[in-house]
C-alpha cells in the first residue's frame, strides 16, 4: 500500500486528488471514512474531482452518473463501473492499494 495523504488534508465531505503509480486517484472523506476511486468517470472520462458526493455516492458532473463509493457500481448504467481501491488508515496517514 502507498502512503498518499494525511487524513487532515481531506476535510469532511471533501475530496483530494493524488497521483499513485501514474494514476490519478480521488480520495473522498465521508464522516471520517476515506474512499479511494479513479478520478475519471468510466462513461466518458470526465474528471470526478468536481463531482457531488451524497449519501454514499459520487455523481459525475458531466452526465450525472451515480457511482457507489464502496464498490463503484452504477445502478442506472450497470455497464459503467468506477474503479475503487482499498484504503487503510494508519494514524493520520491514508494508505491506498493500487
mmCIF file as gemmi writes it, N, C-alpha and C atoms, coordinates in Angstrom:
data_model
loop_
_atom_site.group_PDB
_atom_site.id
_atom_site.type_symbol
_atom_site.label_atom_id
_atom_site.label_alt_id
_atom_site.label_comp_id
_atom_site.label_asym_id
_atom_site.label_entity_id
_atom_site.label_seq_id
_atom_site.pdbx_PDB_ins_code
_atom_site.Cartn_x
_atom_site.Cartn_y
_atom_site.Cartn_z
_atom_site.occupancy
_atom_site.B_iso_or_equiv
_atom_site.pdbx_formal_charge
_atom_site.auth_seq_id
_atom_site.auth_asym_id
_atom_site.pdbx_PDB_model_num
ATOM 1 N N . UNK Axp A 1 ? 0.841 -1.188 0 1 0 ? 1 A 1
ATOM 2 C CA . UNK Axp A 1 ? 0 0 0 1 0 ? 1 A 1
ATOM 3 C C . UNK Axp A 1 ? 0.881 1.243 0 1 0 ? 1 A 1
ATOM 4 N N . UNK Axp A 2 ? 0.419 2.252 -0.71 1 0 ? 2 A 1
ATOM 5 C CA . UNK Axp A 2 ? 1.157 3.51 -0.816 1 0 ? 2 A 1
ATOM 6 C C . UNK Axp A 2 ? 0.582 4.556 0.124 1 0 ? 2 A 1
ATOM 7 N N . UNK Axp A 3 ? 1.462 5.25 0.84 1 0 ? 3 A 1
ATOM 8 C CA . UNK Axp A 3 ? 1.052 6.372 1.682 1 0 ? 3 A 1
ATOM 9 C C . UNK Axp A 3 ? 0.81 7.558 0.751 1 0 ? 3 A 1
ATOM 10 N N . UNK Axp A 4 ? -0.446 8.014 0.642 1 0 ? 4 A 1
ATOM 11 C CA . UNK Axp A 4 ? -0.789 9.011 -0.376 1 0 ? 4 A 1
ATOM 12 C C . UNK Axp A 4 ? -1.188 10.367 0.176 1 0 ? 4 A 1
ATOM 13 N N . UNK Axp A 5 ? -1.592 10.432 1.459 1 0 ? 5 A 1
ATOM 14 C CA . UNK Axp A 5 ? -2.054 11.706 2.016 1 0 ? 5 A 1
ATOM 15 C C . UNK Axp A 5 ? -2.178 11.582 3.525 1 0 ? 5 A 1
ATOM 16 N N . UNK Axp A 6 ? -2.488 12.696 4.15 1 0 ? 6 A 1
ATOM 17 C CA . UNK Axp A 6 ? -2.828 12.754 5.566 1 0 ? 6 A 1
ATOM 18 C C . UNK Axp A 6 ? -4.344 12.95 5.657 1 0 ? 6 A 1
ATOM 19 N N . UNK Axp A 7 ? -4.959 12.305 6.638 1 0 ? 7 A 1
ATOM 20 C CA . UNK Axp A 7 ? -6.404 12.474 6.822 1 0 ? 7 A 1
ATOM 21 C C . UNK Axp A 7 ? -6.739 13.951 6.986 1 0 ? 7 A 1
ATOM 22 N N . UNK Axp A 8 ? -5.888 14.68 7.674 1 0 ? 8 A 1
ATOM 23 C CA . UNK Axp A 8 ? -6.13 16.105 7.93 1 0 ? 8 A 1
ATOM 24 C C . UNK Axp A 8 ? -6.159 16.943 6.643 1 0 ? 8 A 1
ATOM 25 N N . UNK Axp A 9 ? -5.664 16.408 5.537 1 0 ? 9 A 1
ATOM 26 C CA . UNK Axp A 9 ? -5.668 17.126 4.245 1 0 ? 9 A 1
ATOM 27 C C . UNK Axp A 9 ? -6.99 16.979 3.498 1 0 ? 9 A 1
ATOM 28 N N . UNK Axp A 10 ? -7.884 16.11 4.004 1 0 ? 10 A 1
ATOM 29 C CA . UNK Axp A 10 ? -9.151 15.842 3.312 1 0 ? 10 A 1
ATOM 30 C C . UNK Axp A 10 ? -10.284 16.202 4.276 1 0 ? 10 A 1
ATOM 31 N N . UNK Axp A 11 ? -10.871 17.396 4.14 1 0 ? 11 A 1
ATOM 32 C CA . UNK Axp A 11 ? -11.933 17.785 5.078 1 0 ? 11 A 1
ATOM 33 C C . UNK Axp A 11 ? -13.172 16.91 4.935 1 0 ? 11 A 1
ATOM 34 N N . UNK Axp A 12 ? -14.008 16.908 5.975 1 0 ? 12 A 1
ATOM 35 C CA . UNK Axp A 12 ? -15.239 16.139 5.926 1 0 ? 12 A 1
ATOM 36 C C . UNK Axp A 12 ? -16.069 16.539 4.709 1 0 ? 12 A 1
ATOM 37 N N . UNK Axp A 13 ? -16.499 15.559 3.946 1 0 ? 13 A 1
ATOM 38 C CA . UNK Axp A 13 ? -17.209 15.721 2.676 1 0 ? 13 A 1
ATOM 39 C C . UNK Axp A 13 ? -16.347 16.408 1.617 1 0 ? 13 A 1
ATOM 40 N N . UNK Axp A 14 ? -15.031 16.399 1.833 1 0 ? 14 A 1
ATOM 41 C CA . UNK Axp A 14 ? -14.1 16.976 0.87 1 0 ? 14 A 1
ATOM 42 C C . UNK Axp A 14 ? -13.442 15.914 0.018 1 0 ? 14 A 1
ATOM 43 N N . UNK Axp A 15 ? -12.69 16.388 -0.98 1 0 ? 15 A 1
ATOM 44 C CA . UNK Axp A 15 ? -12.001 15.492 -1.911 1 0 ? 15 A 1
ATOM 45 C C . UNK Axp A 15 ? -10.564 15.975 -2.094 1 0 ? 15 A 1
ATOM 46 N N . UNK Axp A 16 ? -9.708 15.044 -2.476 1 0 ? 16 A 1
ATOM 47 C CA . UNK Axp A 16 ? -8.306 15.376 -2.779 1 0 ? 16 A 1
ATOM 48 C C . UNK Axp A 16 ? -7.835 14.434 -3.872 1 0 ? 16 A 1
ATOM 49 N N . UNK Axp A 17 ? -7.219 14.983 -4.907 1 0 ? 17 A 1
ATOM 50 C CA . UNK Axp A 17 ? -6.653 14.181 -5.99 1 0 ? 17 A 1
ATOM 51 C C . UNK Axp A 17 ? -5.186 13.908 -5.678 1 0 ? 17 A 1
ATOM 52 N N . UNK Axp A 18 ? -4.798 12.634 -5.791 1 0 ? 18 A 1
ATOM 53 C CA . UNK Axp A 18 ? -3.406 12.242 -5.601 1 0 ? 18 A 1
ATOM 54 C C . UNK Axp A 18 ? -2.975 11.403 -6.799 1 0 ? 18 A 1
ATOM 55 N N . UNK Axp A 19 ? -1.684 11.328 -7.013 1 0 ? 19 A 1
ATOM 56 C CA . UNK Axp A 19 ? -1.148 10.501 -8.089 1 0 ? 19 A 1
ATOM 57 C C . UNK Axp A 19 ? -0.453 9.295 -7.469 1 0 ? 19 A 1
ATOM 58 N N . UNK Axp A 20 ? -0.868 8.099 -7.905 1 0 ? 20 A 1
ATOM 59 C CA . UNK Axp A 20 ? -0.29 6.859 -7.392 1 0 ? 20 A 1
ATOM 60 C C . UNK Axp A 20 ? 0.041 5.971 -8.584 1 0 ? 20 A 1
ATOM 61 N N . UNK Axp A 21 ? 1.296 5.625 -8.716 1 0 ? 21 A 1
ATOM 62 C CA . UNK Axp A 21 ? 1.741 4.741 -9.8 1 0 ? 21 A 1
ATOM 63 C C . UNK Axp A 21 ? 1.253 5.227 -11.164 1 0 ? 21 A 1
ATOM 64 N N . UNK Axp A 22 ? 1.302 6.534 -11.378 1 0 ? 22 A 1
ATOM 65 C CA . UNK Axp A 22 ? 0.918 7.104 -12.665 1 0 ? 22 A 1
ATOM 66 C C . UNK Axp A 22 ? -0.584 7.262 -12.881 1 0 ? 22 A 1
ATOM 67 N N . UNK Axp A 23 ? -1.414 6.972 -11.868 1 0 ? 23 A 1
ATOM 68 C CA . UNK Axp A 23 ? -2.866 7.127 -11.99 1 0 ? 23 A 1
ATOM 69 C C . UNK Axp A 23 ? -3.332 8.243 -11.059 1 0 ? 23 A 1
ATOM 70 N N . UNK Axp A 24 ? -4.365 8.949 -11.507 1 0 ? 24 A 1
ATOM 71 C CA . UNK Axp A 24 ? -4.995 9.935 -10.635 1 0 ? 24 A 1
ATOM 72 C C . UNK Axp A 24 ? -6.064 9.244 -9.81 1 0 ? 24 A 1
ATOM 73 N N . UNK Axp A 25 ? -5.911 9.346 -8.493 1 0 ? 25 A 1
ATOM 74 C CA . UNK Axp A 25 ? -6.85 8.739 -7.558 1 0 ? 25 A 1
ATOM 75 C C . UNK Axp A 25 ? -7.535 9.875 -6.796 1 0 ? 25 A 1
ATOM 76 N N . UNK Axp A 26 ? -8.848 9.759 -6.636 1 0 ? 26 A 1
ATOM 77 C CA . UNK Axp A 26 ? -9.618 10.741 -5.889 1 0 ? 26 A 1
ATOM 78 C C . UNK Axp A 26 ? -9.928 10.167 -4.513 1 0 ? 26 A 1
ATOM 79 N N . UNK Axp A 27 ? -9.487 10.868 -3.485 1 0 ? 27 A 1
ATOM 80 C CA . UNK Axp A 27 ? -9.799 10.497 -2.112 1 0 ? 27 A 1
ATOM 81 C C . UNK Axp A 27 ? -11.013 11.3 -1.678 1 0 ? 27 A 1
ATOM 82 N N . UNK Axp A 28 ? -11.962 10.637 -1.031 1 0 ? 28 A 1
ATOM 83 C CA . UNK Axp A 28 ? -13.196 11.281 -0.588 1 0 ? 28 A 1
ATOM 84 C C . UNK Axp A 28 ? -13.39 10.967 0.891 1 0 ? 28 A 1
ATOM 85 N N . UNK Axp A 29 ? -13.647 11.999 1.689 1 0 ? 29 A 1
ATOM 86 C CA . UNK Axp A 29 ? -13.878 11.836 3.117 1 0 ? 29 A 1
ATOM 87 C C . UNK Axp A 29 ? -15.369 11.996 3.395 1 0 ? 29 A 1
ATOM 88 N N . UNK Axp A 30 ? -16.006 10.918 3.865 1 0 ? 30 A 1
ATOM 89 C CA . UNK Axp A 30 ? -17.414 10.973 4.248 1 0 ? 30 A 1
ATOM 90 C C . UNK Axp A 30 ? -17.5 10.624 5.727 1 0 ? 30 A 1
ATOM 91 N N . UNK Axp A 31 ? -17.607 11.653 6.552 1 0 ? 31 A 1
ATOM 92 C CA . UNK Axp A 31 ? -17.736 11.484 8.011 1 0 ? 31 A 1
ATOM 93 C C . UNK Axp A 31 ? -16.61 10.639 8.588 1 0 ? 31 A 1
ATOM 94 N N . UNK Axp A 32 ? -15.387 10.88 8.122 1 0 ? 32 A 1
ATOM 95 C CA . UNK Axp A 32 ? -14.221 10.172 8.643 1 0 ? 32 A 1
ATOM 96 C C . UNK Axp A 32 ? -13.876 8.872 7.943 1 0 ? 32 A 1
ATOM 97 N N . UNK Axp A 33 ? -14.736 8.413 7.041 1 0 ? 33 A 1
ATOM 98 C CA . UNK Axp A 33 ? -14.415 7.24 6.229 1 0 ? 33 A 1
ATOM 99 C C . UNK Axp A 33 ? -13.81 7.732 4.921 1 0 ? 33 A 1
ATOM 100 N N . UNK Axp A 34 ? -12.628 7.246 4.601 1 0 ? 34 A 1
ATOM 101 C CA . UNK Axp A 34 ? -11.941 7.674 3.384 1 0 ? 34 A 1
ATOM 102 C C . UNK Axp A 34 ? -12.157 6.623 2.301 1 0 ? 34 A 1
ATOM 103 N N . UNK Axp A 35 ? -12.594 7.076 1.14 1 0 ? 35 A 1
ATOM 104 C CA . UNK Axp A 35 ? -12.771 6.219 -0.035 1 0 ? 35 A 1
ATOM 105 C C . UNK Axp A 35 ? -11.748 6.646 -1.081 1 0 ? 35 A 1
ATOM 106 N N . UNK Axp A 36 ? -11.313 5.708 -1.899 1 0 ? 36 A 1
ATOM 107 C CA . UNK Axp A 36 ? -10.393 5.998 -2.997 1 0 ? 36 A 1
ATOM 108 C C . UNK Axp A 36 ? -10.994 5.44 -4.279 1 0 ? 36 A 1
ATOM 109 N N . UNK Axp A 37 ? -11.15 6.322 -5.271 1 0 ? 37 A 1
ATOM 110 C CA . UNK Axp A 37 ? -11.711 5.925 -6.561 1 0 ? 37 A 1
ATOM 111 C C . UNK Axp A 37 ? -10.871 6.53 -7.675 1 0 ? 37 A 1
ATOM 112 N N . UNK Axp A 38 ? -10.978 5.941 -8.837 1 0 ? 38 A 1
ATOM 113 C CA . UNK Axp A 38 ? -10.303 6.502 -10 1 0 ? 38 A 1
ATOM 114 C C . UNK Axp A 38 ? -10.897 7.881 -10.284 1 0 ? 38 A 1
ATOM 115 N N . UNK Axp A 39 ? -10.069 8.858 -10.599 1 0 ? 39 A 1
ATOM 116 C CA . UNK Axp A 39 ? -10.544 10.222 -10.842 1 0 ? 39 A 1
ATOM 117 C C . UNK Axp A 39 ? -10.962 10.413 -12.294 1 0 ? 39 A 1
ATOM 118 N N . UNK Axp A 40 ? -11.685 9.444 -12.819 1 0 ? 40 A 1
ATOM 119 C CA . UNK Axp A 40 ? -12.146 9.522 -14.209 1 0 ? 40 A 1
ATOM 120 C C . UNK Axp A 40 ? -13.43 8.712 -14.337 1 0 ? 40 A 1
ATOM 121 N N . UNK Axp A 41 ? -14.48 9.362 -14.809 1 0 ? 41 A 1
ATOM 122 C CA . UNK Axp A 41 ? -15.75 8.669 -14.998 1 0 ? 41 A 1
ATOM 123 C C . UNK Axp A 41 ? -15.596 7.605 -16.086 1 0 ? 41 A 1
ATOM 124 N N . UNK Axp A 42 ? -16.051 6.374 -15.826 1 0 ? 42 A 1
ATOM 125 C CA . UNK Axp A 42 ? -15.922 5.325 -16.841 1 0 ? 42 A 1
ATOM 126 C C . UNK Axp A 42 ? -16.833 5.528 -18.048 1 0 ? 42 A 1
ATOM 127 N N . UNK Axp A 43 ? -17.768 6.467 -17.965 1 0 ? 43 A 1
ATOM 128 C CA . UNK Axp A 43 ? -18.672 6.714 -19.086 1 0 ? 43 A 1
ATOM 129 C C . UNK Axp A 43 ? -17.949 7.434 -20.22 1 0 ? 43 A 1
ATOM 130 N N . UNK Axp A 44 ? -17.401 8.632 -19.932 1 0 ? 44 A 1
ATOM 131 C CA . UNK Axp A 44 ? -16.713 9.385 -20.988 1 0 ? 44 A 1
ATOM 132 C C . UNK Axp A 44 ? -15.434 10.054 -20.511 1 0 ? 44 A 1
ATOM 133 N N . UNK Axp A 45 ? -14.91 9.608 -19.37 1 0 ? 45 A 1
ATOM 134 C CA . UNK Axp A 45 ? -13.608 10.08 -18.927 1 0 ? 45 A 1
ATOM 135 C C . UNK Axp A 45 ? -13.562 11.421 -18.229 1 0 ? 45 A 1
ATOM 136 N N . UNK Axp A 46 ? -14.697 11.958 -17.859 1 0 ? 46 A 1
ATOM 137 C CA . UNK Axp A 46 ? -14.726 13.246 -17.173 1 0 ? 46 A 1
ATOM 138 C C . UNK Axp A 46 ? -14.067 13.137 -15.799 1 0 ? 46 A 1
ATOM 139 N N . UNK Axp A 47 ? -13.261 14.135 -15.409 1 0 ? 47 A 1
ATOM 140 C CA . UNK Axp A 47 ? -12.667 14.106 -14.072 1 0 ? 47 A 1
ATOM 141 C C . UNK Axp A 47 ? -13.759 14.186 -13.002 1 0 ? 47 A 1
ATOM 142 N N . UNK Axp A 48 ? -13.563 13.466 -11.906 1 0 ? 48 A 1
ATOM 143 C CA . UNK Axp A 48 ? -14.568 13.425 -10.85 1 0 ? 48 A 1
ATOM 144 C C . UNK Axp A 48 ? -14.257 14.346 -9.678 1 0 ? 48 A 1
ATOM 145 N N . UNK Axp A 49 ? -13.163 15.1 -9.742 1 0 ? 49 A 1
ATOM 146 C CA . UNK Axp A 49 ? -12.835 15.97 -8.619 1 0 ? 49 A 1
ATOM 147 C C . UNK Axp A 49 ? -13.861 17.088 -8.421 1 0 ? 49 A 1
ATOM 148 N N . UNK Axp A 50 ? -14.7 17.384 -9.424 1 0 ? 50 A 1
ATOM 149 C CA . UNK Axp A 50 ? -15.773 18.372 -9.283 1 0 ? 50 A 1
ATOM 150 C C . UNK Axp A 50 ? -17.122 17.699 -9.031 1 0 ? 50 A 1
ATOM 151 N N . UNK Axp A 51 ? -17.115 16.398 -8.795 1 0 ? 51 A 1
ATOM 152 C CA . UNK Axp A 51 ? -18.35 15.632 -8.614 1 0 ? 51 A 1
ATOM 153 C C . UNK Axp A 51 ? -19.005 15.944 -7.268 1 0 ? 51 A 1
ATOM 154 N N . UNK Axp A 52 ? -20.299 15.686 -7.201 1 0 ? 52 A 1
ATOM 155 C CA . UNK Axp A 52 ? -21.065 15.843 -5.968 1 0 ? 52 A 1
ATOM 156 C C . UNK Axp A 52 ? -21.046 14.511 -5.219 1 0 ? 52 A 1
ATOM 157 N N . UNK Axp A 53 ? -20.799 14.575 -3.919 1 0 ? 53 A 1
ATOM 158 C CA . UNK Axp A 53 ? -20.821 13.389 -3.067 1 0 ? 53 A 1
ATOM 159 C C . UNK Axp A 53 ? -22.033 13.5 -2.153 1 0 ? 53 A 1
ATOM 160 N N . UNK Axp A 54 ? -22.872 12.462 -2.197 1 0 ? 54 A 1
ATOM 161 C CA . UNK Axp A 54 ? -24.083 12.489 -1.381 1 0 ? 54 A 1
ATOM 162 C C . UNK Axp A 54 ? -24.564 11.065 -1.128 1 0 ? 54 A 1
ATOM 163 N N . UNK Axp A 55 ? -24.878 10.77 0.139 1 0 ? 55 A 1
ATOM 164 C CA . UNK Axp A 55 ? -25.481 9.502 0.537 1 0 ? 55 A 1
ATOM 165 C C . UNK Axp A 55 ? -24.719 8.271 0.041 1 0 ? 55 A 1
ATOM 166 N N . UNK Axp A 56 ? -23.384 8.328 0.11 1 0 ? 56 A 1
ATOM 167 C CA . UNK Axp A 56 ? -22.571 7.174 -0.268 1 0 ? 56 A 1
ATOM 168 C C . UNK Axp A 56 ? -22.296 7.036 -1.753 1 0 ? 56 A 1
ATOM 169 N N . UNK Axp A 57 ? -22.679 8.047 -2.514 1 0 ? 57 A 1
ATOM 170 C CA . UNK Axp A 57 ? -22.474 8.024 -3.969 1 0 ? 57 A 1
ATOM 171 C C . UNK Axp A 57 ? -21.7 9.247 -4.415 1 0 ? 57 A 1
ATOM 172 N N . UNK Axp A 58 ? -21.025 9.101 -5.55 1 0 ? 58 A 1
ATOM 173 C CA . UNK Axp A 58 ? -20.366 10.224 -6.206 1 0 ? 58 A 1
ATOM 174 C C . UNK Axp A 58 ? -21.003 10.36 -7.584 1 0 ? 58 A 1
ATOM 175 N N . UNK Axp A 59 ? -21.406 11.576 -7.929 1 0 ? 59 A 1
ATOM 176 C CA . UNK Axp A 59 ? -22.119 11.821 -9.191 1 0 ? 59 A 1
ATOM 177 C C . UNK Axp A 59 ? -21.24 12.589 -10.16 1 0 ? 59 A 1
ATOM 178 N N . UNK Axp A 60 ? -21.063 12.044 -11.35 1 0 ? 60 A 1
ATOM 179 C CA . UNK Axp A 60 ? -20.25 12.685 -12.379 1 0 ? 60 A 1
ATOM 180 C C . UNK Axp A 60 ? -20.854 14.047 -12.732 1 0 ? 60 A 1
ATOM 181 N N . UNK Axp A 61 ? -20.025 15.091 -12.783 1 0 ? 61 A 1
ATOM 182 C CA . UNK Axp A 61 ? -20.543 16.423 -13.094 1 0 ? 61 A 1
ATOM 183 C C . UNK Axp A 61 ? -20.997 16.589 -14.546 1 0 ? 61 A 1
ATOM 184 N N . UNK Axp A 62 ? -20.555 15.708 -15.432 1 0 ? 62 A 1
ATOM 185 C CA . UNK Axp A 62 ? -20.902 15.863 -16.845 1 0 ? 62 A 1
ATOM 186 C C . UNK Axp A 62 ? -22.302 15.324 -17.171 1 0 ? 62 A 1
ATOM 187 N N . UNK Axp A 63 ? -22.586 14.074 -16.822 1 0 ? 63 A 1
ATOM 188 C CA . UNK Axp A 63 ? -23.874 13.47 -17.183 1 0 ? 63 A 1
ATOM 189 C C . UNK Axp A 63 ? -24.663 12.951 -15.982 1 0 ? 63 A 1
ATOM 190 N N . UNK Axp A 64 ? -24.128 13.106 -14.779 1 0 ? 64 A 1
ATOM 191 C CA . UNK Axp A 64 ? -24.87 12.73 -13.583 1 0 ? 64 A 1
ATOM 192 C C . UNK Axp A 64 ? -24.859 11.265 -13.219 1 0 ? 64 A 1
ATOM 193 N N . UNK Axp A 65 ? -24.033 10.449 -13.868 1 0 ? 65 A 1
ATOM 194 C CA . UNK Axp A 65 ? -23.961 9.033 -13.491 1 0 ? 65 A 1
ATOM 195 C C . UNK Axp A 65 ? -23.562 8.96 -12.01 1 0 ? 65 A 1
ATOM 196 N N . UNK Axp A 66 ? -24.275 8.134 -11.227 1 0 ? 66 A 1
ATOM 197 C CA . UNK Axp A 66 ? -24.021 7.991 -9.792 1 0 ? 66 A 1
ATOM 198 C C . UNK Axp A 66 ? -23.33 6.666 -9.512 1 0 ? 66 A 1
ATOM 199 N N . UNK Axp A 67 ? -22.19 6.746 -8.846 1 0 ? 67 A 1
ATOM 200 C CA . UNK Axp A 67 ? -21.391 5.563 -8.548 1 0 ? 67 A 1
ATOM 201 C C . UNK Axp A 67 ? -21.294 5.37 -7.038 1 0 ? 67 A 1
ATOM 202 N N . UNK Axp A 68 ? -21.431 4.116 -6.604 1 0 ? 68 A 1
ATOM 203 C CA . UNK Axp A 68 ? -21.253 3.79 -5.198 1 0 ? 68 A 1
ATOM 204 C C . UNK Axp A 68 ? -19.785 3.988 -4.827 1 0 ? 68 A 1
ATOM 205 N N . UNK Axp A 69 ? -19.548 4.654 -3.694 1 0 ? 69 A 1
ATOM 206 C CA . UNK Axp A 69 ? -18.169 4.839 -3.25 1 0 ? 69 A 1
ATOM 207 C C . UNK Axp A 69 ? -17.565 3.536 -2.739 1 0 ? 69 A 1
ATOM 208 N N . UNK Axp A 70 ? -18.385 2.585 -2.347 1 0 ? 70 A 1
ATOM 209 C CA . UNK Axp A 70 ? -17.844 1.338 -1.797 1 0 ? 70 A 1
ATOM 210 C C . UNK Axp A 70 ? -17.42 0.339 -2.86 1 0 ? 70 A 1
ATOM 211 N N . UNK Axp A 71 ? -18.201 0.216 -3.941 1 0 ? 71 A 1
ATOM 212 C CA . UNK Axp A 71 ? -17.844 -0.791 -4.948 1 0 ? 71 A 1
ATOM 213 C C . UNK Axp A 71 ? -17.822 -0.269 -6.387 1 0 ? 71 A 1
ATOM 214 N N . UNK Axp A 72 ? -18.109 1.01 -6.591 1 0 ? 72 A 1
ATOM 215 C CA . UNK Axp A 72 ? -18.023 1.611 -7.919 1 0 ? 72 A 1
ATOM 216 C C . UNK Axp A 72 ? -19.193 1.323 -8.833 1 0 ? 72 A 1
ATOM 217 N N . UNK Axp A 73 ? -20.198 0.588 -8.348 1 0 ? 73 A 1
ATOM 218 C CA . UNK Axp A 73 ? -21.326 0.23 -9.21 1 0 ? 73 A 1
ATOM 219 C C . UNK Axp A 73 ? -22.2 1.448 -9.524 1 0 ? 73 A 1
ATOM 220 N N . UNK Axp A 74 ? -22.868 1.361 -10.665 1 0 ? 74 A 1
ATOM 221 C CA . UNK Axp A 74 ? -23.79 2.402 -11.111 1 0 ? 74 A 1
ATOM 222 C C . UNK Axp A 74 ? -25.121 1.709 -11.411 1 0 ? 74 A 1
ATOM 223 N N . UNK Axp A 75 ? -26.113 1.903 -10.537 1 0 ? 75 A 1
ATOM 224 C CA . UNK Axp A 75 ? -27.397 1.203 -10.671 1 0 ? 75 A 1
ATOM 225 C C . UNK Axp A 75 ? -28.103 1.537 -11.983 1 0 ? 75 A 1
ATOM 226 N N . UNK Axp A 76 ? -28.006 2.783 -12.425 1 0 ? 76 A 1
ATOM 227 C CA . UNK Axp A 76 ? -28.703 3.213 -13.634 1 0 ? 76 A 1
ATOM 228 C C . UNK Axp A 76 ? -28.029 2.719 -14.916 1 0 ? 76 A 1
ATOM 229 N N . UNK Axp A 77 ? -26.73 2.482 -14.859 1 0 ? 77 A 1
ATOM 230 C CA . UNK Axp A 77 ? -25.952 2.066 -16.037 1 0 ? 77 A 1
ATOM 231 C C . UNK Axp A 77 ? -24.959 0.988 -15.585 1 0 ? 77 A 1
ATOM 232 N N . UNK Axp A 78 ? -25.431 -0.231 -15.48 1 0 ? 78 A 1
ATOM 233 C CA . UNK Axp A 78 ? -24.613 -1.31 -14.907 1 0 ? 78 A 1
ATOM 234 C C . UNK Axp A 78 ? -23.343 -1.603 -15.708 1 0 ? 78 A 1
ATOM 235 N N . UNK Axp A 79 ? -23.297 -1.186 -16.958 1 0 ? 79 A 1
ATOM 236 C CA . UNK Axp A 79 ? -22.091 -1.412 -17.766 1 0 ? 79 A 1
ATOM 237 C C . UNK Axp A 79 ? -20.94 -0.488 -17.359 1 0 ? 79 A 1
ATOM 238 N N . UNK Axp A 80 ? -21.244 0.572 -16.626 1 0 ? 80 A 1
ATOM 239 C CA . UNK Axp A 80 ? -20.226 1.525 -16.172 1 0 ? 80 A 1
ATOM 240 C C . UNK Axp A 80 ? -19.908 1.261 -14.709 1 0 ? 80 A 1
ATOM 241 N N . UNK Axp A 81 ? -18.676 0.878 -14.44 1 0 ? 81 A 1
ATOM 242 C CA . UNK Axp A 81 ? -18.244 0.627 -13.067 1 0 ? 81 A 1
ATOM 243 C C . UNK Axp A 81 ? -17.007 1.469 -12.799 1 0 ? 81 A 1
ATOM 244 N N . UNK Axp A 82 ? -17.068 2.252 -11.755 1 0 ? 82 A 1
ATOM 245 C CA . UNK Axp A 82 ? -15.952 3.096 -11.354 1 0 ? 82 A 1
ATOM 246 C C . UNK Axp A 82 ? -14.959 2.251 -10.562 1 0 ? 82 A 1
ATOM 247 N N . UNK Axp A 83 ? -13.684 2.346 -10.899 1 0 ? 83 A 1
ATOM 248 C CA . UNK Axp A 83 ? -12.663 1.586 -10.183 1 0 ? 83 A 1
ATOM 249 C C . UNK Axp A 83 ? -12.476 2.161 -8.782 1 0 ? 83 A 1
ATOM 250 N N . UNK Axp A 84 ? -12.546 1.281 -7.783 1 0 ? 84 A 1
ATOM 251 C CA . UNK Axp A 84 ? -12.317 1.679 -6.398 1 0 ? 84 A 1
ATOM 252 C C . UNK Axp A 84 ? -11.063 0.972 -5.889 1 0 ? 84 A 1
ATOM 253 N N . UNK Axp A 85 ? -10.477 1.526 -4.845 1 0 ? 85 A 1
ATOM 254 C CA . UNK Axp A 85 ? -9.236 0.979 -4.301 1 0 ? 85 A 1
ATOM 255 C C . UNK Axp A 85 ? -9.355 0.81 -2.792 1 0 ? 85 A 1
ATOM 256 N N . UNK Axp A 86 ? -8.751 -0.253 -2.236 1 0 ? 86 A 1
ATOM 257 C CA . UNK Axp A 86 ? -8.748 -0.435 -0.783 1 0 ? 86 A 1
ATOM 258 C C . UNK Axp A 86 ? -7.98 0.687 -0.093 1 0 ? 86 A 1
ATOM 259 N N . UNK Axp A 87 ? -8.516 1.128 1.041 1 0 ? 87 A 1
ATOM 260 C CA . UNK Axp A 87 ? -7.903 2.202 1.835 1 0 ? 87 A 1
ATOM 261 C C . UNK Axp A 87 ? -7.654 1.682 3.234 1 0 ? 87 A 1
ATOM 262 N N . UNK Axp A 88 ? -6.52 2.072 3.782 1 0 ? 88 A 1
ATOM 263 C CA . UNK Axp A 88 ? -6.198 1.754 5.173 1 0 ? 88 A 1
ATOM 264 C C . UNK Axp A 88 ? -5.725 3.043 5.834 1 0 ? 88 A 1
ATOM 265 N N . UNK Axp A 89 ? -6.197 3.284 7.049 1 0 ? 89 A 1
ATOM 266 C CA . UNK Axp A 89 ? -5.771 4.454 7.808 1 0 ? 89 A 1
ATOM 267 C C . UNK Axp A 89 ? -4.826 3.999 8.908 1 0 ? 89 A 1
ATOM 268 N N . UNK Axp A 90 ? -3.656 4.642 8.97 1 0 ? 90 A 1
ATOM 269 C CA . UNK Axp A 90 ? -2.663 4.345 9.995 1 0 ? 90 A 1
ATOM 270 C C . UNK Axp A 90 ? -2.286 5.67 10.636 1 0 ? 90 A 1
ATOM 271 N N . UNK Axp A 91 ? -2.811 5.918 11.829 1 0 ? 91 A 1
ATOM 272 C CA . UNK Axp A 91 ? -2.627 7.231 12.439 1 0 ? 91 A 1
ATOM 273 C C . UNK Axp A 91 ? -3.288 8.263 11.552 1 0 ? 91 A 1
ATOM 274 N N . UNK Axp A 92 ? -2.538 9.276 11.119 1 0 ? 92 A 1
ATOM 275 C CA . UNK Axp A 92 ? -3.063 10.32 10.235 1 0 ? 92 A 1
ATOM 276 C C . UNK Axp A 92 ? -2.773 10.004 8.757 1 0 ? 92 A 1
ATOM 277 N N . UNK Axp A 93 ? -2.139 8.867 8.494 1 0 ? 93 A 1
ATOM 278 C CA . UNK Axp A 93 ? -1.76 8.514 7.125 1 0 ? 93 A 1
ATOM 279 C C . UNK Axp A 93 ? -2.875 7.763 6.417 1 0 ? 93 A 1
ATOM 280 N N . UNK Axp A 94 ? -3.068 8.107 5.133 1 0 ? 94 A 1
ATOM 281 C CA . UNK Axp A 94 ? -4.015 7.405 4.258 1 0 ? 94 A 1
ATOM 282 C C . UNK Axp A 94 ? -3.198 6.537 3.314 1 0 ? 94 A 1
ATOM 283 N N . UNK Axp A 95 ? -3.405 5.224 3.393 1 0 ? 95 A 1
ATOM 284 C CA . UNK Axp A 95 ? -2.712 4.282 2.527 1 0 ? 95 A 1
ATOM 285 C C . UNK Axp A 95 ? -3.699 3.731 1.528 1 0 ? 95 A 1
ATOM 286 N N . UNK Axp A 96 ? -3.281 3.656 0.252 1 0 ? 96 A 1
ATOM 287 C CA . UNK Axp A 96 ? -4.151 3.153 -0.819 1 0 ? 96 A 1
ATOM 288 C C . UNK Axp A 96 ? -3.419 2.035 -1.54 1 0 ? 96 A 1
ATOM 289 N N . UNK Axp A 97 ? -4.161 0.967 -1.848 1 0 ? 97 A 1
ATOM 290 C CA . UNK Axp A 97 ? -3.603 -0.172 -2.573 1 0 ? 97 A 1
ATOM 291 C C . UNK Axp A 97 ? -4.039 -0.074 -4.031 1 0 ? 97 A 1
ATOM 292 N N . UNK Axp A 98 ? -3.106 0.316 -4.895 1 0 ? 98 A 1
ATOM 293 C CA . UNK Axp A 98 ? -3.409 0.436 -6.335 1 0 ? 98 A 1
ATOM 294 C C . UNK Axp A 98 ? -2.824 -0.729 -7.037 1 0 ? 98 A 1
